[in-house]
Amino acid sequence: MRFGTLEVVRDLDRPAGWMLLVDGTPQSYLDLEEPLHLEFDYVQLLADVVDAVSEPDVPLSVVHLGGGGCTLPRWLAARRPGSTQVVVEADDLLVEVVRRQFGTRGFRLRVGDGRESLLHLTPGASDIVVGDVFVGAQVPGHLATREHVELVRAVLKPHGTYVVNLADSGALTFARQQAATLLAVFPHVLVLADPGVLRGRRFGNLVMAASDKPFPTDGLRRTTARALGRARVVDDVDAFTAGARPATDAAPPVAPTPPPEVFGRP
């Protein structure tokens, strides 16, 4: 791979389950026979947002920045047949593996930089843009600035939704800056994460959603209060930012790296 060492590991508990790891970091999990199965909690949160902001069973136009094993595109193709999906993945060697071993039914998989690809998409044509780009275990800085978010907004339909996955811990400095960055472009922003992550007790994923339209917050709270993978929904994002300033191209952010013990590394 261009951006690390790829491992593709079969799940012995699920006949068609596969885990993709990059430099030892779990990157994607997919079940080729049950694409509606979402192993990772943060992917389930991304899916929860997609369902919450869309009419049931209606096909969608979705752009995925970051591909990996394309778990969410496979879920969406099964959940909403007929959806139009473009997946942009920067690592051409990973794309080759995914195409050859897992296929791309229900979506188009392209090689390219997530931000640069936005310049070539039809303005105002996408219902949802999903940002899930990591190089190793870090979000690239150029995909976490106000200028990048403005490019995302340009390809969304009116009242479309940008939903992004990131990771942080402790004082949540990066997450708070990212929330401020989204608020600089969109009037409505939500943060969804495990309560322990929101309290800074452990390193983990946070999902953020941004739109020109208010979110169905009460419904999302009910959905994310599941027994497994429970998450809090934060809608007072002004308070969450704690005075953080938006990130810009002039001073791109540096995303945190997980401590070694998060993925069982010595």
C-alpha positions as semicolon CSV with decimal commas, in nm:
position;residue;x (nm);y (nm);z (nm)
1;M;0,000;0,000;0,000
2;R;0,102;0,361;-0,053
3;F;0,012;0,464;0,301
4;G;0,108;0,166;0,514
5;T;0,110;-0,211;0,536
6;L;-0,225;-0,376;0,465
7;E;-0,345;-0,694;0,633
8;V;-0,666;-0,867;0,523
9;V;-0,781;-1,105;0,797
10;R;-1,075;-1,345;0,785
11;D;-1,319;-1,337;1,077
12;L;-1,344;-1,694;1,205
13;D;-1,679;-1,617;1,371
14;R;-1,851;-1,495;1,051
15;P;-1,806;-1,701;0,731
16;A;-1,798;-1,395;0,502
17;G;-1,647;-1,150;0,748
18;W;-1,317;-0,972;0,681
19;M;-1,108;-0,721;0,875
20;L;-0,873;-0,479;0,700
21;L;-0,586;-0,342;0,908
22;V;-0,332;-0,075;0,808
23;D;-0,009;-0,079;1,009
24;G;-0,192;-0,280;1,272
25;T;-0,482;-0,033;1,301
26;P;-0,829;-0,178;1,229
27;Q;-0,944;0,014;0,922
28;S;-1,253;-0,163;0,790
29;Y;-1,475;-0,459;0,866
30;L;-1,711;-0,602;0,607
31;D;-1,940;-0,899;0,577
32;L;-1,994;-0,987;0,212
33;E;-2,302;-1,197;0,286
34;E;-2,460;-0,957;0,537
35;P;-2,372;-0,602;0,429
36;L;-2,619;-0,460;0,681
37;H;-2,398;-0,591;0,961
38;L;-2,184;-0,304;1,092
39;E;-1,912;-0,422;1,327
40;F;-1,763;-0,088;1,429
41;D;-1,970;0,145;1,648
42;Y;-1,863;0,459;1,461
43;V;-1,978;0,312;1,128
44;Q;-2,315;0,240;1,288
45;L;-2,331;0,605;1,396
46;L;-2,256;0,720;1,041
47;A;-2,538;0,494;0,922
48;D;-2,771;0,627;1,192
49;V;-2,717;0,981;1,065
50;V;-2,779;0,875;0,704
51;D;-3,110;0,714;0,803
52;A;-3,212;1,004;1,027
53;V;-3,174;1,273;0,761
54;S;-3,335;1,076;0,476
55;E;-3,679;0,945;0,394
56;P;-3,705;0,567;0,449
57;D;-3,611;0,345;0,152
58;V;-3,540;0,640;-0,079
59;P;-3,226;0,603;-0,297
60;L;-2,963;0,865;-0,227
61;S;-2,677;1,036;-0,405
62;V;-2,374;0,994;-0,179
63;V;-2,006;1,081;-0,201
64;H;-1,769;0,890;0,027
65;L;-1,432;1,051;0,093
66;G;-1,221;0,759;0,208
67;G;-1,296;0,407;0,100
68;G;-1,108;0,136;0,285
69;G;-1,310;-0,180;0,242
70;C;-1,618;0,030;0,153
71;T;-1,829;-0,093;0,444
72;L;-2,075;0,197;0,447
73;P;-2,123;0,202;0,066
74;R;-2,207;-0,170;0,080
75;W;-2,450;-0,108;0,366
76;L;-2,618;0,177;0,180
77;A;-2,645;-0,023;-0,144
78;A;-2,828;-0,295;0,050
79;R;-3,031;-0,057;0,264
80;R;-3,130;0,177;-0,021
81;P;-3,106;-0,004;-0,356
82;G;-3,067;0,227;-0,652
83;S;-2,855;0,481;-0,467
84;T;-2,582;0,654;-0,665
85;Q;-2,251;0,632;-0,482
86;V;-1,900;0,750;-0,558
87;V;-1,618;0,639;-0,329
88;V;-1,284;0,821;-0,345
89;E;-0,981;0,640;-0,201
90;A;-0,629;0,781;-0,219
91;D;-0,445;0,450;-0,203
92;D;-0,444;0,291;-0,549
93;L;-0,303;-0,038;-0,422
94;L;-0,579;-0,068;-0,162
95;V;-0,832;0,001;-0,436
96;E;-0,687;-0,286;-0,639
97;V;-0,723;-0,523;-0,342
98;V;-1,081;-0,416;-0,271
99;R;-1,188;-0,446;-0,633
100;R;-1,026;-0,786;-0,676
101;Q;-1,117;-0,949;-0,346
102;F;-1,446;-0,786;-0,246
103;G;-1,597;-0,623;-0,556
104;T;-1,770;-0,287;-0,594
105;R;-2,133;-0,373;-0,658
106;G;-2,358;-0,076;-0,583
107;F;-2,093;0,197;-0,600
108;R;-1,812;0,339;-0,810
109;L;-1,466;0,328;-0,657
110;R;-1,216;0,588;-0,774
111;V;-0,854;0,659;-0,691
112;G;-0,791;1,018;-0,586
113;D;-0,745;1,272;-0,311
114;G;-1,067;1,336;-0,121
115;R;-1,044;1,712;-0,134
116;E;-0,925;1,741;-0,494
117;S;-1,203;1,508;-0,608
118;L;-1,467;1,753;-0,485
119;L;-1,360;1,998;-0,754
120;H;-1,471;1,752;-1,023
121;L;-1,815;1,667;-0,885
122;T;-2,139;1,831;-0,995
123;P;-2,222;2,122;-0,765
124;G;-2,539;2,085;-0,560
125;A;-2,601;1,724;-0,662
126;S;-2,525;1,511;-0,354
127;D;-2,762;1,429;-0,069
128;I;-2,480;1,328;0,163
129;V;-2,103;1,352;0,177
130;V;-1,929;1,111;0,415
131;G;-1,580;1,195;0,536
132;D;-1,389;0,896;0,672
133;V;-1,028;0,953;0,569
134;F;-0,736;0,837;0,778
135;V;-0,371;0,804;0,686
136;G;-0,270;0,538;0,931
137;A;-0,461;0,648;1,241
138;Q;-0,472;1,022;1,165
139;V;-0,711;1,245;0,974
140;P;-0,513;1,439;0,708
141;G;-0,494;1,809;0,793
142;H;-0,600;1,934;0,449
143;L;-0,930;1,746;0,489
144;A;-1,005;1,915;0,820
145;T;-1,003;2,287;0,736
146;R;-1,274;2,543;0,672
147;E;-1,176;2,560;0,304
148;H;-1,228;2,186;0,269
149;V;-1,569;2,203;0,438
150;E;-1,670;2,481;0,199
151;L;-1,587;2,251;-0,094
152;V;-1,803;1,981;0,064
153;R;-2,093;2,221;0,102
154;A;-2,065;2,320;-0,264
155;V;-2,138;1,965;-0,386
156;L;-2,432;1,911;-0,148
157;K;-2,792;1,969;-0,240
158;P;-2,976;2,236;-0,042
159;H;-3,025;2,088;0,306
160;G;-2,779;1,808;0,229
161;T;-2,566;1,659;0,507
162;Y;-2,194;1,628;0,567
163;V;-2,112;1,352;0,815
164;V;-1,753;1,293;0,919
165;N;-1,562;1,049;1,137
166;L;-1,264;1,157;1,346
167;A;-1,089;1,048;1,666
168;D;-0,963;1,220;1,979
169;S;-0,920;1,190;2,355
170;G;-0,838;1,390;2,667
171;A;-0,933;1,754;2,628
172;L;-1,072;1,681;2,280
173;T;-0,873;1,970;2,135
174;F;-0,890;1,840;1,778
175;A;-1,259;1,746;1,801
176;R;-1,355;2,085;1,942
177;Q;-1,165;2,260;1,664
178;Q;-1,338;2,041;1,406
179;A;-1,679;2,126;1,550
180;A;-1,590;2,496;1,528
181;T;-1,477;2,445;1,170
182;L;-1,809;2,286;1,074
183;L;-2,001;2,564;1,251
184;A;-1,812;2,821;1,045
185;V;-1,977;2,678;0,731
186;F;-2,303;2,514;0,844
187;P;-2,560;2,650;1,089
188;H;-2,651;2,309;1,235
189;V;-2,394;2,066;1,375
190;L;-2,421;1,754;1,593
191;V;-2,158;1,547;1,772
192;L;-2,219;1,177;1,840
193;A;-1,980;0,965;2,047
194;D;-1,944;0,718;2,330
195;P;-1,988;0,897;2,665
196;G;-1,640;0,789;2,776
197;V;-1,486;0,951;2,470
198;L;-1,683;1,272;2,524
199;R;-1,557;1,287;2,882
200;G;-1,200;1,246;2,758
201;R;-1,151;0,920;2,943
202;R;-1,033;0,722;2,643
203;F;-0,924;0,763;2,283
204;G;-1,206;0,693;2,040
205;N;-1,417;0,798;1,746
206;L;-1,651;1,095;1,727
207;V;-1,900;1,137;1,444
208;M;-2,001;1,490;1,348
209;A;-2,287;1,589;1,120
210;A;-2,343;1,929;0,961
211;S;-2,627;2,072;0,753
212;D;-2,820;2,384;0,665
213;K;-3,128;2,205;0,801
214;P;-3,196;2,120;1,167
215;F;-3,140;1,758;1,262
216;P;-3,407;1,525;1,407
217;T;-3,217;1,522;1,734
218;D;-3,479;1,344;1,946
219;G;-3,501;1,057;1,699
220;L;-3,124;1,025;1,684
221;R;-3,107;1,014;2,063
222;R;-3,352;0,725;2,070
223;T;-3,165;0,541;1,798
224;T;-2,822;0,581;1,953
225;A;-2,940;0,474;2,300
226;R;-2,908;0,111;2,189
227;A;-2,778;-0,138;2,443
228;L;-2,460;-0,201;2,243
229;G;-2,252;0,083;2,103
230;R;-2,439;0,340;2,309
231;A;-2,364;0,701;2,216
232;R;-2,452;1,051;2,331
233;V;-2,585;1,314;2,093
234;V;-2,452;1,664;2,159
235;D;-2,652;1,942;1,995
236;D;-2,518;2,238;2,195
237;V;-2,211;2,246;1,976
238;D;-2,133;2,611;2,052
239;A;-2,067;2,502;2,408
240;F;-1,882;2,190;2,294
241;T;-1,630;2,395;2,098
242;A;-1,524;2,563;2,424
243;G;-1,401;2,868;2,234
244;A;-1,198;2,677;1,974
245;R;-1,126;2,856;1,648
246;P;-1,192;2,700;1,304
247;A;-0,899;2,533;1,132
248;T;-0,784;2,690;0,804
249;D;-0,548;2,608;0,520
250;A;-0,312;2,871;0,657
251;A;-0,283;2,672;0,980
252;P;-0,404;2,316;0,911
253;P;-0,472;2,105;1,218
254;V;-0,264;1,813;1,334
255;A;-0,486;1,521;1,429
256;P;-0,393;1,319;1,737
257;T;-0,252;0,968;1,716
258;P;-0,394;0,691;1,933
259;P;-0,183;0,564;2,222
260;P;-0,027;0,222;2,143
261;E;-0,253;0,032;2,382
262;V;-0,570;0,132;2,191
263;F;-0,512;-0,136;1,929
264;G;-0,323;-0,375;2,148
265;R;0,022;-0,267;2,032
266;P;0,307;-0,288;2,282
